[in-house]
């Protein structure tokens, strides 16, 4: 076996959340068997992307789980991944810019800054990504889209051209006085920039 050969074993439990909802005892037995066989990482998969964050948090809390693999069919892959971290997982499977089957996977370009910059996570977990490296995430996101011949998503969290943009007069005035009123993190922390636009 991989474990006997001194390798780290990982098991992806496909359709785990739907399986748990249909038959929790069987789903838990599958995860337990993987651990007992020596798997270092048992990754719970939301294969059809239909599980909600509250369900992920509750179910992960009942399982000895190492990781999460979330699809974005309901727009919840990032939220589900973060809920799983709150419930105890320590590995997130995801992709750059959320690229993946059907509606995509958990977007690491959104997850990494959240884990690194938001105190609810940053004060509790170490990502291994330095502050300096994090400033390259916007460039990485754009370069990946360019490689795929895809237009970057302007409204992408953290890295989109609209992520730190405003054009409303009162918003621009408040932003000039206190950036935190409209910027949840400094744009330069993720290699982005503030944009104040003039409206018609």
Beta strands, then each sheet from edge to edge (+ up, - down):
strand 1: 10-13
strand 2: 41-46
strand 3: 67-70
strand 4: 91-93
strand 5: 165-166
strand 6: 195-196
sheet 1: 1+ 2+ 3+ 4+
sheet 2: 5+ 6+
end
